[in-house]
Amino acid sequence: MARCCAVVERAAFAAREKRENRTKAQPWVVRKCMIPMVVGIIGYAAYAYISRLCLPMIENRAGSRTTGSEYCSPLIYGVFFKPIFHQVVLLVVFSILYLWIIWAYIKVRNYNLGSRTMNNIL
């Protein structure tokens, strides 16, 4: 086990040293293909959450994971929550967090490494 860890540690050290000593930038294709990949992952996460979890619960489709009442006691559910309220709250909270992720990604993509401040895009 210790021998395996030493091999991994040496490989990580060599890779880090090679990366720090690099004099030219990564190829253009490598840098630009990450943008669609990240956008695709973020988009698929939204699709999966909204269309596979939230919408079936809101529409009360057969085969949906839950109707929302399992998360609350009957007293609290009957008094404070209407059947659709819980699902809409899940969707609204996700939408806020999703917009935050998109905003953060845009800010990171537009960060100029040569300057000390970020571009004010939003």
N, C-alpha and C positions, 0 to 999 in steps of 0.2 A: 504494500500500500504506500509506504513512504517513497519507494522508488518511482511509482506512478506520479505521485504529487511533485516530485523533483523534476520529472520530465515535463509536466504541465507548467511548472513554474519557470523552467528554462525557456520553454517555447513562448510563454507569455512575455518574458523579459526580452527575448529576441524580437518578437513582433513589435513590442513597444519601442525598442531602440530603433528598429527599421523605420517605424512610422515617424519618430522624432527626427530622424536624419534625412527624411525625404526632402528633396530640393524642389521638385516640381509637383504641381497639383495632380489630383486624380484625373483620370480621363473624363472628358465632357459627358460621354454617354453614361458613365457610372453616376456622376453627380445629378444629371437630369432625370434618370429613370427612377430615382427614389421619390420624386414628387408624385407621379401617378400611383406608385405603390402605397405610399402613406395615405393619399386621398382615397384609394380603393379600400384600404383597411378601415379607415374611419367611416367611409360610406357603407361598407358591408355591416359594420357594427350597428349603425343606425337602422339599416334595413332589418337586420335580425331582431333588434329590440322592439322596434315599432310594429313591423308587420307580423312578426311571429309571436310576440308576447302581448303588447298593449292593445292592438286592434282586435284580436280575437276576444279579449276580455271585455273591451268596451262594447263590441257588437254582441257579446254573450253567445258566441258560436259554440257549437258542440265540439268537444275535443280541446277547448282552451284549457290552459294549465290550472287556472283558478278564477273564481269570481270575485275574489278580494275579501270575502267574509271570513275566510279561514285565519286571517291575520289579526282580527280584532275579536274581543269578547262580544257576545250577542248584545249586551247592554250598551256598550260603547258603539258598536256598529249600528244598532237601531236608532240611537239617539243622535249621534254626531255625523254619521256617514250615510249618504244615500248610496244605492248600489253602484252608480256610475262614478261617484266622487273619488273613490280610492284609485280607480284606474286612470282617471284624468290627472290626478295629482302625480302619479307615477310618470305619466307622459310629460307633464309640465316640468317636473324636476329634471327628467332626462334631457328635455329640450334646452333647458338653461345650461346644464353641464356640457351638452354637445356644442352649443354655441361658444362656450368658454374654450373648449378644445380647439375649435376652428379658429377662433381669435388668436389663441396662443400659437398655433401652427403658422398663421399668417405673419405674426410678429417675429417668429423665429426665422422664417424664410426671408423676410425683408431686413434682417439684421445685417448691417454692414460691418464686417470684421475689422475694417480699417479705421472705423470711427469709435468714439467713446460713448456715443449715445445712439439709441435706436431711432429709426425713422418713425415719425409720427404719422401712421397711416390710418388710425382709427380715432 
